């Protein structure tokens, strides 16, 4: 079970990194994800 989770996390992380063209782009993506989590928590 844990092995599947780790594998899935690596695959998702790989797709996220592939979608970011630059370090700045990755920073923006991480910032947006953080904002989405914060906004969801505020509701």
C-alpha positions in Angstrom: 0.0 0.0 0.0 2.7 2.5 1.0 4.7 1.5 -2.1 1.8 2.5 -4.4 1.5 5.8 -2.6 5.2 6.6 -3.0 5.1 5.5 -6.7 2.0 7.7 -7.3 3.6 10.6 -5.6 6.7 10.4 -7.7 4.7 10.1 -10.9 2.6 13.2 -10.0 5.7 15.1 -9.0 7.3 14.2 -12.3 4.3 15.5 -14.2 4.4 18.7 -12.2 8.1 19.3 -12.9 7.6 18.5 -16.6 4.9 21.2 -16.7 7.2 23.8 -15.3 9.6 25.3 -17.8 11.7 27.3 -15.4 12.4 27.6 -11.8 10.3 30.7 -11.7 7.4 28.8 -13.2 7.8 26.1 -10.6 7.7 28.8 -7.9 4.5 30.2 -9.3 3.0 26.8 -9.4 3.9 26.1 -5.8 2.6 29.5 -4.8 -0.7 28.9 -6.5 -1.1 25.5 -4.9 -0.4 27.0 -1.5 -3.0 29.8 -2.1 -5.6 27.2 -3.2 -5.0 25.2 0.0 -5.3 28.4 2.1 -8.4 29.5 0.4 -10.0 26.1 0.8 -9.1 26.1 4.5 -10.7 29.6 4.9 -14.0 28.4 3.6 
